[in-house]
Amino acid sequence: LKDKEESDAQEDGGGEAHHPTSIASLCPKKANSEINLICAWSTTGATSDEKVVGQHHLRQLAVRPRRKSKGCPLMVTARHKSEVSHNFAAAGPLHTEIEVTVSNRLVETEVDFEVYFGLDRQPSFEFIGAESFKWTLGGEDELVVPLTVEISRSGVYNLQSLRLTVKREEVEIPYYFPWQWIIKVSDNSRA
């Protein structure tokens, strides 16, 4: 896969041709692109000699929707440490960074949305930064939101407590995400 700048330069006539199996060739920006996936799977059965196989067919998945999407038009990702060791006795609460990126999957359409951090939050951590905000993202644009998380004791935490509300034609549609942004915090004050 090529990065966005290389892809844009090649589509504007510069650079070399795309590899035939690249995203740029299979799902060009100028086209409404959908894919059909066949997911083949297998597992052992009741006995070790028995094998169970199956397939799932996923049809008409939008790769580069232009104006509308059946699901959430925004994609959300996070970058954070997965494990941290901290001396709570000497340093007090842990402060660690998390970077949340919201990307517009639609190619040609702006999306108005509101982000709220803090759903199902555990009592032993708090976000420091914007708890909620409203924004408009243009087609294929993205927004990076840096936050700090204050964690008061060791444990395993799911930092994903995000809700997006997308405004479509005067109707507000909430989206909740099942992903987990797990961080394991250990207390090294006992070491």
Helices and strands as residue ranges (DSSP letters): H 4-11, H 23-26, E 33-44, E 51-64, E 74-80, E 83-86, H 88-91, E 94-104, E 111-117, E 125-128, E 132-137, E 142-151, E 155-158, E 162-168, E 171-176, E 182-187
